[in-house]
Amino acid sequence: MKKMKKIVFGFIGFFLALPVLCLGATDWYDSVNTGLTFVSDSDIKYYKLGFSGSQKFEHGAGYSVGLAFGNITKPIRFEGEVSYGHNEFESVKGISIPSGYSIETSQQNFMFNGYYDFNSVSSFTPYLTAGAGFSRVEADVNLVPIYDEFDDALFAYQIGAGVGYVIREIMTLDFRYRFLSAVDPEYSYPGGTVEAEIFSHKLTIGVHMAF
């Protein structure tokens, strides 16, 4: 997880500097966003030694960062995006996870997104968005004496809506909500498997820079 964080934050600096390095048409843009991630309660199903069962895990609020590179052909936009989200489990079946123990989850998302911008005579431009790609879902388990890491790469999709506010010709503030879903990840361990549900809601603010 730490390695992915360094990669994402390094690219954020590069993407913000890109418009300064490139002079040309303003139908290309790069963007960076950050915000809160809320993961819906997850039903964790387990299978071990011929037995099966399920438990409900509740997540706490987390954070996300993302960056994208895209092209505008009004009223449509297309972009490639990479993002990172991090959350922790707060409780299992309503029982809080004790201090000193933790189960952390993260998602590294690689998406192709489309946008439809509605005509506007003001500085505000509302839009709808949808995208698809894949997500690498990781879980770090620290439940002494159990320490383990799991990961799985899955198909993912997202839908959402937002509004852009033009600050000046090449710079736009972006306020966005998105729902992100990944195919249920499955993790294997000695003697069994675990299957989880991943649904997340993102509230982000970002900046678009045209160049």
C-alpha positions as CSV (number, residue, x, y, z in Angstrom):
1,M,0.0,0.0,0.0
2,K,2.8,2.4,0.9
3,K,4.5,1.9,-2.5
4,M,1.2,2.7,-4.3
5,K,0.8,5.9,-2.3
6,K,4.2,7.2,-3.3
7,I,3.5,6.5,-7.0
8,V,0.2,8.3,-6.9
9,F,1.5,11.4,-5.1
10,G,4.5,11.5,-7.4
11,F,2.2,11.5,-10.5
12,I,0.0,14.3,-8.9
13,G,3.0,16.7,-9.0
14,F,3.8,15.7,-12.6
15,F,0.2,16.1,-13.8
16,L,-0.1,19.6,-12.3
17,A,3.1,20.7,-14.0
18,L,2.2,19.2,-17.4
19,P,0.2,22.3,-18.7
20,V,3.3,24.4,-18.1
21,L,5.5,22.0,-20.0
22,C,3.1,21.6,-23.0
23,L,1.7,24.5,-25.1
24,G,-1.0,23.7,-27.6
25,A,-4.8,23.3,-28.0
26,T,-7.0,23.5,-24.9
27,D,-9.1,20.4,-25.8
28,W,-6.7,18.3,-23.7
29,Y,-6.6,18.4,-19.9
30,D,-5.1,16.7,-16.9
31,S,-6.8,16.7,-13.5
32,V,-6.2,15.7,-9.8
33,N,-8.8,15.1,-7.1
34,T,-9.0,14.1,-3.5
35,G,-11.8,13.5,-1.0
36,L,-13.7,11.1,1.2
37,T,-14.5,7.5,0.5
38,F,-17.4,5.6,2.3
39,V,-17.4,1.8,1.8
40,S,-20.7,0.1,2.3
41,D,-21.0,-2.6,5.0
42,S,-19.5,-5.8,3.6
43,D,-20.8,-9.3,3.9
44,I,-17.7,-11.5,4.2
45,K,-18.3,-15.1,3.3
46,Y,-15.8,-17.8,4.3
47,Y,-15.3,-21.4,3.4
48,K,-13.0,-23.6,5.4
49,L,-12.6,-27.4,5.8
50,G,-16.1,-28.0,4.3
51,F,-17.8,-25.4,6.5
52,S,-19.2,-22.0,5.4
53,G,-20.6,-18.9,7.0
54,S,-20.8,-15.1,6.7
55,Q,-20.2,-12.0,8.9
56,K,-21.0,-8.3,8.4
57,F,-18.0,-5.9,8.5
58,E,-18.5,-2.1,8.9
59,H,-16.0,0.3,7.4
60,G,-15.1,3.7,8.7
61,A,-14.7,6.8,6.4
62,G,-11.6,6.8,4.4
63,Y,-9.8,8.9,1.8
64,S,-9.1,8.8,-1.9
65,V,-6.7,10.5,-4.4
66,G,-6.8,10.3,-8.2
67,L,-5.5,11.8,-11.4
68,A,-6.6,11.7,-15.0
69,F,-5.6,12.7,-18.5
70,G,-8.4,13.4,-21.0
71,N,-9.7,15.0,-24.2
72,I,-12.8,17.3,-24.7
73,T,-15.0,17.2,-27.7
74,K,-18.0,19.1,-26.4
75,P,-20.3,18.1,-24.9
76,I,-18.4,14.8,-24.5
77,R,-15.2,14.1,-22.6
78,F,-13.1,10.9,-22.4
79,E,-10.3,10.2,-20.0
80,G,-8.0,7.6,-18.5
81,E,-7.8,7.7,-14.7
82,V,-5.8,6.1,-11.9
83,S,-7.0,6.5,-8.3
84,Y,-6.2,5.1,-4.8
85,G,-8.7,4.7,-1.9
86,H,-8.1,3.6,1.7
87,N,-10.5,2.5,4.5
88,E,-10.4,0.6,7.7
89,F,-12.9,-1.8,9.2
90,E,-14.5,-0.3,12.4
91,S,-16.5,-3.3,13.6
92,V,-17.6,-6.9,13.0
93,K,-21.2,-7.7,13.6
94,G,-21.6,-4.5,15.6
95,I,-18.6,-5.2,17.8
96,S,-15.8,-2.6,17.5
97,I,-12.4,-3.8,16.6
98,P,-10.2,-3.2,19.7
99,S,-7.4,-0.6,19.8
100,G,-4.1,-2.0,18.5
101,Y,-5.8,-4.3,16.0
102,S,-6.8,-3.4,12.5
103,I,-8.1,-4.6,9.1
104,E,-7.2,-2.1,6.4
105,T,-8.5,-2.2,2.8
106,S,-7.3,-0.3,-0.3
107,Q,-8.3,-0.1,-3.9
108,Q,-6.0,0.8,-6.8
109,N,-8.3,1.7,-9.7
110,F,-7.5,2.0,-13.4
111,M,-10.5,3.3,-15.3
112,F,-11.6,4.7,-18.7
113,N,-14.3,7.3,-18.1
114,G,-16.8,9.2,-20.2
115,Y,-18.6,12.5,-19.4
116,Y,-21.5,14.4,-20.7
117,D,-21.4,18.1,-19.9
118,F,-24.7,20.0,-20.0
119,N,-24.8,23.4,-21.7
120,S,-24.6,26.3,-19.3
121,V,-24.5,30.0,-19.6
122,S,-22.8,30.5,-16.2
123,S,-19.4,29.5,-14.8
124,F,-21.0,26.2,-13.5
125,T,-21.3,23.2,-15.8
126,P,-23.1,20.1,-14.4
127,Y,-22.3,16.7,-15.9
128,L,-22.9,13.0,-15.7
129,T,-20.1,10.4,-15.8
130,A,-19.6,6.6,-16.1
131,G,-16.5,4.5,-16.4
132,A,-15.2,0.9,-16.4
133,G,-11.8,-0.8,-15.9
134,F,-10.2,-2.9,-13.2
135,S,-9.5,-2.5,-9.5
136,R,-6.7,-4.1,-7.4
137,V,-8.3,-4.7,-3.9
138,E,-5.9,-5.3,-1.0
139,A,-6.6,-6.2,2.6
140,D,-4.0,-5.9,5.4
141,V,-5.0,-7.9,8.5
142,N,-3.5,-7.2,11.9
143,L,-5.3,-9.3,14.4
144,V,-2.6,-10.6,16.8
145,P,-1.4,-13.3,16.3
146,I,-2.8,-13.2,12.8
147,Y,-0.9,-11.0,10.3
148,D,-1.7,-11.4,6.7
149,E,-2.1,-9.6,3.3
150,F,-4.5,-10.4,0.6
151,D,-5.1,-8.9,-2.9
152,D,-7.2,-9.6,-6.0
153,A,-7.5,-7.8,-9.4
154,L,-11.1,-7.4,-10.5
155,F,-13.4,-5.8,-13.1
156,A,-14.8,-2.5,-11.8
157,Y,-17.3,0.2,-12.9
158,Q,-18.4,3.6,-11.7
159,I,-21.2,6.1,-12.2
160,G,-21.6,9.6,-10.9
161,A,-22.5,13.2,-11.3
162,G,-20.8,16.5,-10.6
163,V,-20.4,20.1,-11.4
164,G,-17.4,22.1,-12.7
165,Y,-16.8,25.7,-11.9
166,V,-14.6,27.7,-14.3
167,I,-12.0,29.8,-12.5
168,R,-10.3,30.9,-15.6
169,E,-9.9,29.6,-19.2
170,I,-7.5,26.8,-18.4
171,M,-8.5,26.0,-14.9
172,T,-11.8,24.4,-13.6
173,L,-12.7,23.3,-10.0
174,D,-14.6,20.0,-10.0
175,F,-17.0,18.8,-7.3
176,R,-18.1,15.2,-7.8
177,Y,-20.0,12.2,-6.4
178,R,-19.3,8.7,-7.7
179,F,-20.4,5.2,-6.9
180,L,-17.7,2.5,-7.5
181,S,-18.3,-1.2,-7.5
182,A,-15.8,-4.1,-8.1
183,V,-16.7,-7.7,-8.7
184,D,-16.5,-9.5,-5.3
185,P,-12.8,-10.2,-4.5
186,E,-11.9,-13.7,-3.3
187,Y,-8.9,-14.5,-1.2
188,S,-7.4,-17.9,-0.5
189,Y,-5.6,-19.0,2.7
190,P,-4.6,-22.4,4.0
191,G,-7.7,-24.6,4.3
192,G,-10.2,-22.2,2.8
193,T,-11.3,-19.0,1.0
194,V,-12.8,-15.7,1.8
195,E,-15.2,-13.7,-0.5
196,A,-16.1,-10.1,0.1
197,E,-18.4,-7.4,-1.3
198,I,-16.9,-4.0,-2.3
199,F,-19.2,-0.9,-2.9
200,S,-17.9,2.6,-2.3
201,H,-19.2,6.1,-2.4
202,K,-16.8,9.0,-3.2
203,L,-17.2,12.7,-2.6
204,T,-14.2,14.5,-4.1
205,I,-13.0,18.0,-5.1
206,G,-10.5,18.4,-7.9
207,V,-8.8,20.7,-10.4
208,H,-8.8,20.4,-14.2
209,M,-5.9,22.1,-16.1
210,A,-6.3,22.5,-19.9
211,F,-3.3,22.8,-22.2
